[in-house]
Amino acid sequence: MLHVGMTQNSANRVPRIQLDDGHSIPQLGFGVFKVEPTETERIVADALEIGYRHLDTARIYGNEEGVGRAVAASGLPREELFITTKLWNDDQGTQSAFDAFEASLDRLGLEHVDLYLIHWPVPAQDRYVESWRALERIRESGRARSIGVSNFMVPHLERLRDETDVVPAVDQIELHPAHQQPEVVEYAAEHGIAVQSWGPLGQGKYPLLEMPEVTEPAEAHGRTPAQVVIRWHLQRGFIVFPKSNRRERMAENFDVLDFALSEDEMDRITAIERAGRLGPDPQHFG
């Protein structure tokens, strides 16, 4: 069992990424994608006790209530937490986005979130620009401190830049060594958009954690392959939030702040790139 002092000290060690809107975000967080609603409160409580302060959920995950209950039960000051949720595809539009946001706040039991994202662009329904304008108004109200997007590619980001007033603070995209999306990452860097990695360990869909590019640095540093990959994300400047239902794995994923990969080790992992998308194609999904 972690003592309170250990938890607080661990939380304070997490680096923060400065966003272009003046806020900052913990670079290492905890995601609840595919966490069962009935298990969410317990799992998030474990994550908070370990030291995580950045929580990433979404309306479509069906577990915002569990996240909210864990936050309320933790007794942690609200200002210590960074909580993200997302606008689902069916809720895009102006009034529907406002209504969906209010419903998410109600489920979370919060007066504001730190980051609200459009989950997918869904070009076929052509409502992400309208939805983004609604998010701009939500940000103006202070109920979402920052606003951003998820799974937006360069053409979607360009359109927001051309047709709206606020540049997304972040773009949360599928990103792991076999699929690094360099065009999106470069565009984001040029326009002050922070990049968040989802599926950072490849979702177990290819043998990333068995590759020598990963296992050899793990052995050299006395770390696990998963810790090495998470460290690679951090040193690339990405925001990362691995998920696990197991407390010991959560703690392992969090224990990545006291070692560093060499430039050669970083380059070898980066060279795994093969443009191997594992999730849906944002141009066609939804």
C-alpha positions in Angstrom: 0.0 0.0 0.0 1.3 3.4 -1.0 1.5 6.0 1.7 0.0 9.5 1.1 3.4 11.1 1.1 4.7 8.8 -1.5 1.6 9.4 -3.7 1.9 13.2 -3.4 5.6 13.2 -4.2 5.1 10.8 -7.2 2.4 13.0 -8.5 4.5 16.1 -8.2 7.3 14.5 -10.2 5.2 14.2 -13.4 6.4 16.8 -15.9 3.7 19.1 -17.3 3.4 20.3 -20.9 2.6 23.9 -21.4 -0.4 24.4 -23.7 -0.7 27.4 -26.0 -3.9 28.6 -24.2 -1.9 29.2 -21.0 -2.9 26.1 -19.2 -0.7 23.0 -18.6 -1.3 19.3 -18.6 0.5 16.4 -16.8 2.5 14.6 -19.4 1.7 11.2 -17.9 -1.9 10.2 -17.3 -4.3 7.3 -16.9 -6.8 6.3 -19.6 -10.1 4.4 -19.0 -10.9 3.2 -22.6 -12.6 -0.2 -22.3 -12.6 -0.1 -18.5 -15.9 -1.7 -17.5 -18.3 0.8 -15.8 -18.7 -1.4 -12.8 -15.0 -1.5 -12.3 -14.1 2.1 -13.1 -14.4 3.6 -9.6 -12.1 1.0 -8.1 -9.6 1.1 -10.9 -9.4 5.0 -11.0 -9.1 5.0 -7.2 -6.1 2.8 -7.5 -4.6 5.1 -10.2 -5.1 8.2 -8.0 -3.5 6.5 -5.0 -0.5 5.5 -7.1 0.0 9.1 -8.1 -1.8 9.7 -11.4 -3.5 13.1 -11.5 -4.5 13.2 -15.2 -7.6 11.1 -16.1 -8.8 10.6 -19.7 -12.4 9.4 -20.3 -15.1 9.9 -22.9 -18.9 9.8 -23.2 -18.8 6.7 -25.4 -16.7 4.8 -22.9 -19.8 4.7 -20.6 -17.7 5.1 -17.4 -17.7 8.9 -16.7 -19.8 8.2 -13.6 -17.2 5.8 -12.2 -14.5 8.4 -12.8 -16.5 11.0 -11.0 -17.2 8.8 -8.0 -13.5 7.9 -7.7 -12.6 11.6 -7.9 -15.1 12.6 -5.3 -14.1 9.8 -2.9 -10.4 10.6 -3.3 -10.6 13.8 -1.3 -8.0 15.3 -3.6 -8.3 19.0 -4.3 -9.9 19.6 -7.6 -7.0 21.9 -8.7 -4.6 18.9 -8.4 -6.5 16.9 -11.0 -6.6 17.2 -14.8 -9.7 15.5 -16.3 -10.5 15.1 -20.0 -13.7 13.9 -21.6 -14.9 13.9 -25.2 -17.8 14.7 -27.5 -19.0 11.6 -29.3 -19.8 11.5 -33.0 -23.6 11.3 -32.6 -23.6 14.5 -30.5 -21.8 16.7 -33.0 -23.6 19.9 -33.9 -24.2 23.2 -32.0 -27.0 22.6 -29.5 -26.3 18.8 -29.3 -22.7 19.6 -28.4 -23.8 21.9 -25.6 -26.3 19.3 -24.3 -23.7 16.5 -24.5 -21.2 18.5 -22.6 -23.6 19.3 -19.8 -24.5 15.6 -19.6 -20.9 14.7 -19.3 -20.4 17.2 -16.5 -23.4 15.8 -14.7 -22.1 12.2 -15.0 -18.7 13.3 -13.8 -20.2 15.3 -10.9 -17.9 18.3 -11.8 -18.4 22.0 -12.4 -15.7 22.0 -15.1 -13.4 19.7 -17.0 -9.8 20.6 -17.8 -10.0 19.4 -21.4 -12.9 18.7 -23.8 -12.2 17.0 -27.1 -14.1 16.3 -30.3 -13.6 12.5 -30.4 -13.5 12.0 -34.2 -13.8 14.4 -37.1 -16.4 12.2 -39.0 -15.9 14.0 -42.3 -19.0 12.2 -43.8 -21.4 14.1 -41.5 -19.4 17.4 -41.9 -20.3 18.8 -38.5 -16.9 19.1 -36.8 -16.4 22.8 -37.7 -19.8 23.6 -36.2 -19.0 21.5 -33.2 -15.7 23.2 -32.7 -17.4 26.6 -32.6 -19.6 25.2 -29.9 -16.5 24.1 -28.0 -15.1 27.6 -28.4 -18.2 28.9 -26.5 -17.9 26.3 -23.9 -14.3 27.3 -23.3 -15.3 31.0 -23.0 -17.7 30.0 -20.3 -14.9 28.5 -18.3 -16.6 25.1 -18.0 -13.8 23.6 -20.1 -10.4 25.1 -19.4 -9.0 23.9 -22.6 -10.5 22.4 -25.8 -8.9 20.1 -28.4 -9.5 17.3 -30.8 -8.9 13.6 -31.2 -8.0 11.7 -34.3 -7.8 14.8 -36.4 -5.5 14.6 -39.4 -3.8 17.6 -41.1 -6.7 18.4 -43.5 -9.1 18.5 -40.5 -6.8 20.7 -38.5 -6.2 23.0 -41.5 -9.9 23.5 -41.9 -10.4 24.4 -38.3 -7.5 26.9 -38.6 -9.1 28.5 -41.7 -12.7 28.6 -40.5 -12.6 29.1 -36.7 -10.9 31.4 -34.1 -9.2 29.0 -31.7 -6.4 26.5 -32.4 -6.9 23.2 -30.6 -4.8 22.9 -27.5 -4.2 19.2 -28.2 -4.7 16.5 -30.8 -5.1 13.0 -29.3 -4.1 10.5 -32.0 -3.1 6.9 -32.4 0.6 6.9 -31.8 3.1 4.1 -31.0 6.4 3.1 -32.5 4.9 1.4 -35.6 2.6 4.3 -36.3 4.0 7.7 -35.4 2.0 9.9 -37.8 4.9 12.3 -38.5 2.9 14.6 -40.7 0.4 15.3 -38.0 3.1 15.6 -35.3 5.0 18.1 -37.5 1.9 20.1 -38.2 1.1 20.2 -34.5 4.5 21.3 -33.6 4.4 24.1 -36.1 1.0 25.4 -34.8 1.4 25.0 -31.1 -0.8 21.9 -30.7 0.3 19.4 -28.1 0.2 15.7 -29.2 -1.4 13.0 -27.0 -0.7 9.3 -27.8 -3.5 6.8 -27.6 -2.7 3.1 -27.9 0.9 4.0 -26.9 2.0 0.3 -26.4 0.4 -0.9 -29.7 -2.6 -2.4 -27.9 -0.9 -5.8 -28.0 -1.7 -6.1 -31.8 2.0 -6.5 -32.8 5.0 -7.8 -30.8 6.3 -4.4 -29.9 7.4 -5.5 -26.4 9.4 -8.4 -27.8 11.4 -6.4 -30.4 15.1 -6.1 -29.7 14.9 -2.3 -30.2 12.8 -2.3 -27.0 14.0 -5.3 -25.0 17.7 -4.4 -25.2 17.2 -0.9 -23.7 14.9 -2.5 -21.1 17.6 -4.9 -20.1 20.3 -2.2 -20.1 18.2 0.0 -17.8 16.7 -2.7 -15.6 13.2 -1.8 -16.8 10.4 -3.6 -18.5 9.8 -3.2 -22.2 6.5 -1.3 -21.5 8.4 1.2 -19.3 10.9 1.7 -22.1 8.1 2.5 -24.7 6.4 4.9 -22.3 9.7 6.6 -21.7 10.1 6.9 -25.5 6.8 8.8 -25.7 7.8 11.1 -22.9 11.1 11.9 -24.4 9.5 12.6 -27.7 7.4 15.2 -25.9 4.1 13.4 -26.3 1.4 13.2 -23.6 0.7 9.6 -22.8 -1.9 7.8 -20.7 -1.4 4.0 -20.7 -4.3 2.0 -19.3 -4.4 -1.1 -17.2 -6.9 -2.8 -14.9 -4.2 -4.2 -12.7 -2.8 -2.1 -9.9 0.7 -3.5 -10.2 0.8 -2.7 -13.9 -0.5 0.8 -13.3 2.3 1.4 -10.8 4.8 0.0 -13.3 3.6 2.3 -16.0 3.9 5.2 -13.6 7.5 4.3 -12.6 9.2 5.8 -15.6 10.3 9.2 -14.4 13.8 8.3 -13.0 15.6 7.0 -16.0 16.3 8.2 -19.6 16.9 6.5 -22.9 20.0 7.5 -24.8 19.8 9.2 -28.2 20.7 5.9 -29.9 18.1 4.0 -28.0 15.5 6.6 -28.9 16.5 6.4 -32.6 16.3 2.6 -32.7 12.7 2.7 -31.4 11.7 5.5 -33.7 13.0 3.4 -36.6 10.3 0.8 -35.9 7.9 3.1 -37.8 6.0 1.3 -40.6 2.8 3.5 -40.9 0.9 0.6 -39.3 -2.4 2.0 -38.2 -4.2 -0.3 -35.8 -7.4 1.7 -35.1 -10.0 3.2 -37.5 -9.0 5.5 -40.3 -10.2 9.0 -39.2 -11.0 9.9 -42.8 -13.7 7.2 -42.9 -14.7 6.3 -39.4 -18.1 7.3 -38.0 
